[in-house]
Amino acid sequence: MSQEVRYSRSFIEDLKVIESLAYQKVYDFVFIKFSQINYLQELPELRQVGTSGIFYRFTVENYLIGIEVTGQIIKFISILPKPEI
């Protein structure tokens, strides 16, 4: 993927407070493995959020990772605990 990747302050703050085991897995995925992905559709459990067409979420461990996709820019915006069903 030849995208520009950005990280919002809220994403970094969310990352700081998740449990340590999940922190390492989320960190590795977002900052290392993400750059190896060719298409957004390869993200685990990728879903569009809302109707605007720019917000998506995917899953790493038991967390939902929120992203904003605008052209060639992908911005990580949040990390939320995955709701239990």
Backbone bond lengths (Angstrom), bond angles and torsions (degrees), N, CA, C in turn:
res aa  C-N    CA-C-N  psi(-1)  N-CA   C-N-CA  omega(-1)  CA-C   N-CA-C  phi
1 M - - - 1.449 - - 1.526 108.38 -
2 S 1.306 117.59 129.27 1.464 120.03 176.96 1.528 108.64 -102.77
3 Q 1.309 115.63 63.25 1.447 122.54 -178.18 1.521 109.72 -107.98
4 E 1.312 115.49 155.82 1.459 120.76 169.60 1.523 106.91 -91.54
5 V 1.323 116.49 131.40 1.462 120.72 -177.80 1.522 108.82 -111.91
6 R 1.333 114.79 133.10 1.462 121.76 178.83 1.526 108.94 -128.60
7 Y 1.319 115.39 161.34 1.470 121.20 -179.15 1.520 108.41 -132.77
8 S 1.322 116.42 123.91 1.466 119.68 179.16 1.521 109.53 -75.76
9 R 1.305 115.61 158.02 1.462 121.06 176.66 1.529 110.47 -59.15
10 S 1.336 117.20 -39.63 1.466 119.83 -180.00 1.529 111.24 -63.48
11 F 1.326 117.46 -35.65 1.461 120.85 177.66 1.533 110.48 -63.69
12 I 1.321 116.57 -45.94 1.465 121.14 179.73 1.526 110.27 -63.59
13 E 1.328 117.29 -41.05 1.468 120.86 177.89 1.531 110.72 -64.37
14 D 1.328 117.36 -42.41 1.469 120.97 177.45 1.527 110.47 -61.24
15 L 1.314 116.83 -41.64 1.456 121.62 -178.83 1.526 111.08 -61.76
16 K 1.307 117.08 -37.06 1.465 121.78 -177.96 1.528 113.02 -64.51
17 V 1.326 117.86 -25.01 1.466 119.67 -172.38 1.532 114.89 -107.03
18 I 1.331 118.82 1.28 1.461 118.01 177.90 1.528 109.73 -80.47
19 E 1.327 116.07 160.22 1.465 120.35 -177.14 1.526 111.23 -58.01
20 S 1.329 117.07 149.61 1.458 121.71 -169.80 1.530 114.74 -61.86
21 L 1.328 118.81 -39.97 1.461 120.27 179.40 1.527 110.69 -65.04
22 A 1.316 116.64 -44.17 1.463 121.14 177.71 1.523 110.58 -68.29
23 Y 1.324 116.83 -36.00 1.465 121.39 178.92 1.526 110.27 -52.88
24 Q 1.327 116.84 -48.50 1.465 120.64 -176.51 1.526 110.94 -63.90
25 K 1.333 117.52 -40.88 1.464 120.96 -179.30 1.524 111.49 -69.18
26 V 1.328 116.29 -42.30 1.465 120.26 178.29 1.528 109.28 -65.88
27 Y 1.312 116.99 -45.92 1.463 121.78 179.56 1.531 110.32 -57.01
28 D 1.337 116.85 -50.62 1.464 120.99 -179.59 1.525 111.80 -59.02
29 F 1.333 116.11 -42.06 1.455 119.09 -178.85 1.525 111.32 -66.94
30 V 1.308 116.19 -49.44 1.469 121.08 -173.74 1.530 112.46 -69.94
31 F 1.322 116.97 -43.68 1.465 119.81 -173.19 1.533 114.02 -95.39
32 I 1.327 118.35 -14.33 1.466 119.95 -178.66 1.528 111.63 -120.66
33 K 1.331 117.28 -60.82 1.469 120.69 -174.25 1.522 113.19 -70.63
34 F 1.330 117.41 -30.12 1.465 120.12 -177.84 1.522 111.66 -57.71
35 S 1.321 117.52 -37.12 1.466 120.97 -178.94 1.530 112.42 -67.04
36 Q 1.325 117.58 -15.83 1.461 121.94 -179.20 1.535 112.48 -92.57
37 I 1.322 116.28 -3.88 1.467 120.88 -179.04 1.524 109.19 -82.20
38 N 1.332 115.76 133.96 1.463 120.52 -178.92 1.522 113.21 -88.51
39 Y 1.323 117.06 -33.07 1.462 121.68 -176.93 1.521 108.97 -136.62
40 L 1.326 116.45 142.44 1.464 119.80 178.67 1.520 111.87 -57.87
41 Q 1.328 117.36 -29.82 1.453 121.02 -179.11 1.529 112.30 -62.97
42 E 1.322 117.61 -13.98 1.466 121.99 177.51 1.528 112.29 -79.24
43 L 1.330 118.05 -10.53 1.456 120.79 179.96 1.523 109.85 -68.63
44 P 1.336 118.04 139.68 1.462 121.29 -177.09 1.525 112.93 -63.56
45 E 1.323 115.70 124.29 1.471 123.28 177.02 1.527 112.51 56.68
46 L 1.314 117.59 39.73 1.463 122.08 179.54 1.516 110.93 -62.86
47 R 1.330 116.31 130.41 1.461 122.81 177.67 1.518 109.32 -140.10
48 Q 1.333 115.47 143.79 1.461 120.26 173.43 1.518 108.31 -76.40
49 V 1.331 116.41 143.43 1.459 122.40 178.14 1.517 107.48 -112.22
50 G 1.302 116.81 122.21 1.458 120.67 179.56 1.517 112.25 75.37
51 T 1.318 115.69 -166.77 1.465 120.53 -175.48 1.524 113.32 -111.95
52 S 1.325 117.42 0.98 1.465 119.82 -176.35 1.529 112.44 -71.72
53 G 1.329 117.26 -23.82 1.455 120.46 179.50 1.515 115.24 81.94
54 I 1.337 117.39 5.91 1.467 118.65 178.71 1.527 112.85 -116.32
55 F 1.327 118.22 -14.38 1.458 120.92 -178.66 1.524 110.42 -104.22
56 Y 1.332 115.03 133.85 1.463 122.21 -179.77 1.511 108.70 -138.65
57 R 1.324 114.62 164.15 1.445 119.83 172.87 1.521 108.11 -140.16
58 F 1.328 114.82 151.63 1.454 120.85 174.55 1.519 107.72 -142.97
59 T 1.326 116.53 171.44 1.449 121.35 -172.40 1.521 111.97 -113.27
60 V 1.318 115.42 135.32 1.464 123.05 168.76 1.516 105.81 -134.77
61 E 1.345 115.72 123.78 1.454 121.09 -175.31 1.528 107.35 57.89
62 N 1.322 117.40 -130.59 1.465 121.23 178.49 1.518 111.31 -105.46
63 Y 1.335 115.62 35.43 1.459 120.53 -178.44 1.518 111.22 -128.80
64 L 1.325 114.96 144.97 1.457 122.08 173.13 1.520 107.32 -96.55
65 I 1.313 115.88 128.74 1.458 122.20 179.25 1.525 107.39 -105.38
66 G 1.322 117.17 120.98 1.464 121.82 179.49 1.518 110.89 -93.61
67 I 1.339 115.46 133.20 1.461 120.39 177.56 1.520 110.24 -130.41
68 E 1.315 114.70 155.30 1.465 122.57 174.11 1.526 106.46 -117.62
69 V 1.327 116.38 127.00 1.462 121.05 -178.55 1.520 108.19 -115.04
70 T 1.331 115.42 113.75 1.459 121.82 179.90 1.520 107.77 -128.61
71 G 1.328 116.26 102.11 1.465 119.85 -177.39 1.514 110.36 61.20
72 Q 1.330 116.07 -121.88 1.464 121.84 -178.88 1.535 112.53 -93.43
73 I 1.330 117.53 8.14 1.462 121.38 -177.91 1.529 110.02 -107.20
74 I 1.320 115.19 126.60 1.460 121.54 174.46 1.515 106.88 -114.70
75 K 1.330 115.76 121.85 1.459 120.61 -178.64 1.519 109.50 -116.92
76 F 1.326 116.22 121.56 1.457 121.51 174.60 1.511 107.04 -77.10
77 I 1.354 116.82 124.99 1.470 118.90 -173.24 1.522 115.47 -116.74
78 S 1.340 118.48 -25.02 1.460 117.80 -178.46 1.527 112.74 -161.34
79 I 1.319 114.55 160.53 1.459 122.51 172.32 1.520 106.53 -132.00
80 L 1.325 116.12 123.12 1.465 121.01 179.81 1.529 109.80 -127.29
81 P 1.335 117.50 146.71 1.452 118.70 174.76 1.534 109.70 -62.74
82 K 1.323 116.61 138.39 1.454 121.35 178.82 1.523 108.92 -71.07
83 P 1.330 117.63 127.69 1.473 119.39 -179.68 1.524 110.82 -63.34
84 E 1.317 116.01 138.96 1.461 119.34 176.42 1.503 109.73 -82.09
85 I 1.320 115.02 140.48 1.477 119.87 -177.14 1.510 109.77 -101.06
